[in-house]
Amino acid sequence: MTDLSRRTVLGATLGLAGAALLPGRPARAAGSMTAAVYPGGWDEALRAVLSPALKQAHGVDVAYEPLFAVDQIAKARAARGTAPFDVFVLDPGPRVSGIDLGLFEPFDPARLPNRDKLPAGYADTVGAGVAAQVVGIAYNPKKLAKPAGWRDLFKPEYASRLGLTGFGTTFGTISLIEMAKVFGGSESDVEPLFVELRKILPQVAAVAQPAAMAGLFQQGQIDVMYTNTYTVTLLKSRGVDIDFAVPETGAAAFGTTMHIAKGSKNIDAAYQYIDTMISTPVQAALSQAPYFFVPVNTGVTPGADVPVKSLDELKNFVSHDWSKINPLRARWIDRFNREMAK
């Protein structure tokens, strides 16, 4: 069995704690567990698809706690050894932070009966890959021409309809880094980005938290934003006028992983939860409308509206070195919040 390297998953290098949250967690009866879930589309999808599949297969109930990845890490750190939930769901940067901080139980891929459905390297000694994400530009095709790339977002016709969000999510961080690159920056230098953002800030339609962006788009308060494909396909399935544009420099891809929290009292249920997530029926259901997840199960084909036809294509997408990004990210988050809030 091939292990992932400590800092890689799904062909891309795998954030960092945000504000401290309350520790503690309620006691759970046997046959139940808790899991963190991303707010919005992930929360909706896993409650609708994964929860009933887990209950049917293993008789296990799951209670969800909607938290972005950086907030999961923050909550686990604040808990000081008491697992705030049983299972993390994380993007690459927070995955690295979780490893560095010792927040995960040792993981045995052999305890996943569906392990053979994953490509080699998609499960290691800290967790397992459960989905892939592709990030680019979403726009309203009835209001705007298709943007060619990140630089277009700084033109008046796009900036005036742009929704800005900061470095608090993986999709936000890598989008802003890609913008910095087209103005001469890099993974460790986003100063050119802030120079350009200050120029367009008076025109920008909205600056908001990441969870608010889809709602602002749906309400017509913004017509262009940077996001992942599943947000685009979910909104499109609801009748929203939205399309996904792959920037001329390439879309970015990264893997989403699940991990068992250090100190979890529901280890068996946690393995069953992760195994059910990668099972063929669940991955197939999540890959179709209205969710359009990019599956990691090799027996499942991505949905028609996803710009990935097979897992092999992911290696051709833009990836990022989170060992460079993580030490700087907290500073970027704080600076964005101070300088860009409207």
Backbone torsions as a table, in degrees:
resi	resn	phi	psi	omega
1	MET	NA	130.6	-176.8
2	THR	-90.8	120.8	177.6
3	ASP	-83.1	150.9	170.0
4	LEU	-70.4	151.1	169.9
5	SER	-70.0	165.7	-173.7
6	ARG	-59.8	-28.6	-173.6
7	ARG	-119.8	21.0	179.7
8	THR	-134.9	148.3	173.8
9	VAL	-158.8	140.1	178.4
10	LEU	55.3	32.5	175.5
11	GLY	81.0	1.9	179.7
12	ALA	-130.3	146.5	176.7
13	THR	-63.8	138.3	-176.0
14	LEU	-88.8	NA	NA
15	GLY	NA	-99.6	-152.9
16	LEU	-169.8	149.8	-175.6
17	ALA	-69.3	142.9	174.3
18	GLY	-102.0	-145.8	-178.1
19	ALA	-65.7	142.7	-179.7
20	ALA	-67.2	140.9	179.0
21	LEU	-117.5	167.9	-179.3
22	LEU	-64.6	136.0	175.8
23	PRO	-77.7	-152.2	174.2
24	GLY	73.0	155.0	176.2
25	ARG	-157.4	148.2	179.9
26	PRO	-70.3	149.5	175.2
27	ALA	-67.7	143.9	-178.8
28	ARG	-118.6	143.0	177.4
29	ALA	-73.1	163.9	175.9
30	ALA	-59.7	145.0	-179.1
31	GLY	84.6	14.0	177.5
32	SER	-141.2	161.1	-178.9
33	MET	-156.0	173.7	176.3
34	THR	-124.6	149.5	178.9
35	ALA	-144.5	139.4	171.7
36	ALA	-75.0	149.6	178.8
37	VAL	-147.3	144.8	176.9
38	TYR	-66.0	138.2	176.3
39	PRO	-62.9	154.0	175.6
40	GLY	90.7	-128.8	-173.1
41	GLY	-59.8	-41.0	179.2
42	TRP	-64.5	-44.8	179.5
43	ASP	-57.3	-49.4	-179.8
44	GLU	-61.4	-44.7	-175.7
45	ALA	-67.9	-45.9	-176.4
46	LEU	-70.3	-33.8	175.8
47	ARG	-65.4	-37.7	-176.0
48	ALA	-80.2	-32.3	-172.2
49	VAL	-111.1	-54.1	-173.9
50	LEU	-71.3	-44.7	-176.6
51	SER	-56.4	-52.3	179.7
52	PRO	-66.0	-32.1	177.8
53	ALA	-66.5	-40.5	178.3
54	LEU	-64.7	-43.2	179.5
55	LYS	-63.2	-43.5	-178.4
56	GLN	-67.4	-42.1	-175.1
57	ALA	-78.6	-35.4	-170.5
58	HIS	-130.0	-2.6	-178.8
59	GLY	68.2	24.0	-177.0
60	VAL	-105.0	129.8	173.2
61	ASP	-93.3	144.3	178.1
62	VAL	-124.3	134.5	173.3
63	ALA	-104.9	129.8	-176.0
64	TYR	-99.4	147.0	173.4
65	GLU	-124.3	105.9	-177.8
66	PRO	-70.1	116.1	179.9
67	LEU	-149.8	136.9	170.2
68	PHE	-68.9	163.0	-171.9
69	ALA	-58.4	-45.5	-178.5
70	VAL	-63.3	-32.3	179.6
71	ASP	-75.3	-28.9	173.4
72	GLN	-63.0	-44.9	179.1
73	ILE	-63.6	-42.6	180.0
74	ALA	-61.2	-44.0	-178.5
75	LYS	-66.2	-40.9	178.8
76	ALA	-65.2	-38.3	177.2
77	ARG	-65.1	-42.5	-178.8
78	ALA	-67.4	-25.8	-177.7
79	ALA	-71.5	-18.7	174.8
80	ARG	51.4	56.5	173.6
81	GLY	97.8	-11.6	175.6
82	THR	-98.6	119.3	-176.3
83	ALA	-63.2	119.5	-179.6
84	PRO	-75.9	-18.5	174.7
85	PHE	-159.0	170.2	-175.5
86	ASP	-86.9	-32.7	-174.5
87	VAL	-132.8	130.4	171.0
88	PHE	-87.1	152.3	162.8
89	VAL	-127.1	120.7	-166.5
90	LEU	-136.6	154.7	171.2
91	ASP	-93.7	176.8	-170.9
92	PRO	-57.6	-48.7	-177.5
93	GLY	-60.8	-53.3	177.3
94	PRO	-60.9	-30.4	175.8
95	ARG	-59.8	-46.3	178.9
96	VAL	-62.5	-42.2	178.6
97	SER	-61.9	-41.6	178.9
98	GLY	-61.5	-38.8	176.7
99	ILE	-65.1	-48.7	-177.8
100	ASP	-60.7	-34.7	-176.4
101	LEU	-90.3	-3.1	179.0
102	GLY	67.1	40.7	-174.8
103	LEU	-92.2	-3.4	-175.2
104	PHE	-112.5	146.5	167.5
105	GLU	-69.7	149.5	171.5
106	PRO	-56.7	139.6	-173.9
107	PHE	-114.6	134.1	179.4
108	ASP	-113.7	101.7	-179.2
109	PRO	-57.4	-23.7	-179.9
110	ALA	-66.1	-15.9	178.7
111	ARG	-84.3	3.5	176.3
112	LEU	-102.6	105.8	178.3
113	PRO	-57.5	-26.8	-179.6
114	ASN	-92.9	12.7	-179.2
115	ARG	-54.4	-35.1	-177.7
116	ASP	-69.8	-8.7	176.9
117	LYS	-84.8	-10.6	179.8
118	LEU	-95.6	147.5	173.7
119	PRO	-63.1	157.7	176.2
120	ALA	-56.4	134.8	178.3
121	GLY	91.0	-1.9	-177.6
122	TYR	-90.9	4.9	171.0
123	ALA	-142.9	141.1	-177.3
124	ASP	-141.7	-159.1	-174.6
125	THR	-82.7	3.1	176.6
126	VAL	-122.8	-16.8	-179.0
127	GLY	172.7	-168.0	-176.8
128	ALA	-137.9	145.0	173.5
129	GLY	-72.3	135.7	-177.8
130	VAL	-124.2	-13.6	179.2
131	ALA	-167.0	163.2	171.9
132	ALA	-119.3	155.1	177.9
133	GLN	-130.0	142.9	178.1
134	VAL	-120.0	130.6	-173.8
135	VAL	-117.9	137.1	176.5
136	GLY	-163.6	-144.3	-173.8
137	ILE	-112.3	129.3	173.8
138	ALA	-103.8	139.8	-178.7
139	TYR	-149.1	159.6	177.0
140	ASN	-90.4	109.0	-175.3
141	PRO	-68.1	-14.7	177.2
142	LYS	-86.9	-12.5	-178.7
143	LYS	-112.8	-28.3	-173.6
144	LEU	-137.3	149.5	170.8
145	ALA	-70.1	154.0	-179.8
146	LYS	-61.5	122.9	178.9
147	PRO	-69.5	140.1	179.7
148	ALA	-76.9	-31.2	-177.7
149	GLY	-174.0	-170.6	-174.6
150	TRP	-62.4	-35.5	-178.1
151	ARG	-61.9	-31.5	-178.9
152	ASP	-60.9	-29.6	-177.5
153	LEU	-63.3	-15.9	-178.6
154	PHE	-95.7	-1.0	174.3
155	LYS	-78.6	147.3	-174.0
156	PRO	-52.2	-41.3	-175.8
157	GLU	-66.9	-26.1	177.3
158	TYR	-93.5	-43.9	-178.4
159	ALA	-57.0	-36.5	-178.4
160	SER	-70.5	-13.0	178.9
161	ARG	-118.1	10.3	-172.0
162	LEU	-84.5	138.9	168.9
163	GLY	-101.5	119.7	-178.8
164	LEU	-100.2	133.8	170.3
165	THR	-137.8	159.2	-167.8
166	GLY	-93.7	-150.5	-172.0
167	PHE	-91.8	12.1	-174.9
168	GLY	-75.2	-15.5	176.9
169	THR	-120.7	163.0	177.8
170	THR	-65.4	-43.8	-179.1
171	PHE	-64.0	-36.2	177.5
172	GLY	-67.2	-44.8	-178.6
173	THR	-62.1	-49.2	-175.8
174	ILE	-72.1	-30.7	176.2
175	SER	-65.0	-45.4	-179.0
176	LEU	-67.4	-34.9	175.3
177	ILE	-65.0	-42.9	178.5
178	GLU	-63.0	-36.1	174.7
179	MET	-64.4	-44.1	179.0
180	ALA	-58.3	-38.9	-178.2
181	LYS	-61.4	-40.0	-177.0
182	VAL	-70.4	-14.0	176.5
183	PHE	-107.0	16.1	174.8
184	GLY	100.4	3.9	179.7
185	GLY	-88.1	-164.7	-176.8
186	SER	-157.3	-175.4	177.8
187	GLU	-61.0	-25.4	-178.5
188	SER	-112.8	5.7	-179.5
189	ASP	-139.4	101.0	178.8
190	VAL	-108.2	13.6	179.2
191	GLU	-57.2	-42.9	178.1
192	PRO	-59.7	-31.2	177.2
193	LEU	-63.9	-48.3	-178.2
194	PHE	-64.0	-34.9	176.1
195	VAL	-59.2	-46.6	-178.0
196	GLU	-72.9	-36.2	178.6
197	LEU	-63.6	-39.0	179.1
198	ARG	-62.3	-31.6	-179.3
199	LYS	-68.5	-38.1	-174.6
200	ILE	-97.4	-9.3	-173.6
201	LEU	-52.8	-41.1	179.4
202	PRO	-62.1	-23.2	-178.8
203	GLN	-91.4	-21.9	-170.3
204	VAL	-58.9	136.3	-175.8
205	ALA	-67.3	-40.0	-177.6
206	ALA	-159.1	145.1	168.8
207	VAL	-121.4	121.2	-172.0
208	ALA	-150.5	168.9	174.8
209	GLN	-66.8	153.0	-176.3
210	PRO	-58.1	-35.8	-178.2
211	ALA	-66.7	-18.9	-177.7
212	ALA	-88.8	-14.3	-170.0
213	MET	-63.4	-44.3	-179.0
214	ALA	-62.0	-40.3	178.4
215	GLY	-65.0	-40.9	178.0
216	LEU	-62.7	-39.1	178.7
217	PHE	-67.3	-45.8	-178.2
218	GLN	-62.4	-33.7	-180.0
219	GLN	-82.6	-5.5	179.3
220	GLY	81.6	11.8	178.4
221	GLN	-78.4	-22.8	171.5
222	ILE	-134.2	157.2	179.2
223	ASP	-127.4	3.1	176.8
224	VAL	-152.2	139.7	179.9
225	MET	-158.3	166.4	174.2
226	TYR	-104.8	134.4	-173.5
227	THR	-165.6	-174.2	178.3
228	ASN	-100.6	164.6	-173.9
229	THR	-64.7	-33.5	-176.2
230	TYR	-68.5	-28.5	174.2
231	THR	-66.5	-40.4	179.9
232	VAL	-65.0	-49.1	-177.4
233	THR	-67.4	-33.9	177.7
234	LEU	-65.1	-45.7	178.6
235	LEU	-65.1	-40.1	179.4
236	LYS	-62.1	-38.3	179.9
237	SER	-66.0	-18.1	179.1
238	ARG	-96.0	8.7	176.8
239	GLY	89.1	8.9	179.2
240	VAL	-77.9	139.2	176.3
241	ASP	-76.7	100.0	-176.6
242	ILE	-153.4	140.0	175.2
243	ASP	-133.2	161.4	179.7
244	PHE	-107.7	129.3	177.9
245	ALA	-111.4	125.7	173.7
246	VAL	-82.2	118.2	-179.5
247	PRO	-59.4	151.9	-178.0
248	GLU	-61.4	-22.5	176.1
249	THR	-85.7	-2.4	178.0
250	GLY	105.7	147.1	173.3
251	ALA	-77.7	156.7	177.9
252	ALA	-100.8	146.0	178.2
253	ALA	-131.5	146.9	175.7
254	PHE	-153.3	162.6	-179.1
255	GLY	-98.7	147.4	172.5
256	THR	-106.6	133.1	-174.4
257	THR	-124.7	156.6	173.2
258	MET	-116.0	147.2	-175.8
259	HIS	-142.2	147.5	177.1
260	ILE	-88.3	128.6	-175.8
261	ALA	-68.5	139.3	176.7
262	LYS	-57.7	128.1	179.3
263	GLY	88.2	5.1	178.5
264	SER	-57.0	138.9	176.8
265	LYS	-95.9	3.1	-176.2
266	ASN	-128.1	52.7	-174.5
267	ILE	-59.7	-47.7	-178.0
268	ASP	-60.1	-46.0	179.8
269	ALA	-64.4	-35.0	179.6
270	ALA	-64.3	-43.1	176.0
271	TYR	-62.8	-41.4	179.3
272	GLN	-63.2	-37.8	178.9
273	TYR	-63.0	-49.5	-178.3
274	ILE	-66.8	-40.8	179.5
275	ASP	-63.8	-39.3	177.6
276	THR	-65.4	-36.2	179.1
277	MET	-61.9	-35.5	-178.1
278	ILE	-94.0	1.2	-179.8
279	SER	-66.9	154.1	-176.9
280	THR	-59.4	-47.0	-179.4
281	PRO	-61.1	-41.2	-179.1
282	VAL	-70.0	-46.2	178.9
283	GLN	-62.3	-38.1	178.9
284	ALA	-65.6	-43.3	-179.9
285	ALA	-65.7	-41.1	-179.1
286	LEU	-70.5	-23.7	-178.3
287	SER	-78.4	-14.3	-176.0
288	GLN	-103.3	175.1	178.6
289	ALA	-57.2	143.3	1.8
290	PRO	-96.5	17.3	-170.9
291	TYR	-99.5	-46.4	175.6
292	PHE	56.6	44.4	172.0
293	PHE	-66.9	152.3	171.3
294	VAL	-87.5	110.5	-172.6
295	PRO	-73.9	155.2	173.1
296	VAL	-109.4	-9.8	176.2
297	ASN	-72.1	123.9	-174.1
298	THR	-67.8	-14.0	178.6
299	GLY	-91.4	4.9	-176.7
300	VAL	-119.7	132.3	179.4
301	THR	-93.5	135.1	177.1
302	PRO	-57.0	152.7	-179.6
303	GLY	-63.6	162.4	-173.8
304	ALA	-63.4	-31.7	-176.0
305	ASP	-90.9	7.2	-179.8
306	VAL	-97.9	131.5	-176.9
307	PRO	-77.6	37.3	176.1
308	VAL	-139.3	124.3	-179.3
309	LYS	-97.9	-21.3	177.2
310	SER	-156.7	161.0	179.8
311	LEU	-62.8	-28.0	-179.4
312	ASP	-60.5	-27.7	-177.9
313	GLU	-69.6	-21.5	-174.8
314	LEU	-60.6	-30.3	-178.6
315	LYS	-67.4	-14.8	179.6
316	ASN	-90.3	-5.0	-179.1
317	PHE	-87.4	164.2	179.5
318	VAL	-68.9	132.9	176.9
319	SER	-124.1	171.5	-173.0
320	HIS	-137.8	151.8	-179.3
321	ASP	-97.2	100.6	-175.0
322	TRP	-74.3	-14.7	174.1
323	SER	-67.4	-24.4	174.8
324	LYS	-86.9	-36.7	-174.1
325	ILE	-75.4	-44.0	-172.8
326	ASN	-54.9	-44.1	-178.6
327	PRO	-64.6	-19.2	-176.3
328	LEU	-103.6	-15.6	-167.0
329	ARG	-64.7	-42.1	-179.6
330	ALA	-59.5	-39.7	178.6
331	ARG	-65.1	-40.5	178.3
332	TRP	-65.7	-41.9	178.5
333	ILE	-57.9	-48.9	-178.7
334	ASP	-63.1	-42.3	-178.4
335	ARG	-67.0	-42.3	177.9
336	PHE	-60.0	-45.5	-178.6
337	ASN	-62.9	-36.9	-179.5
338	ARG	-75.0	-43.3	-170.3
339	GLU	-91.7	-24.3	-173.0
340	MET	-106.0	-11.5	-180.0
341	ALA	-61.0	134.6	-177.5
342	LYS	-107.0	NA	NA
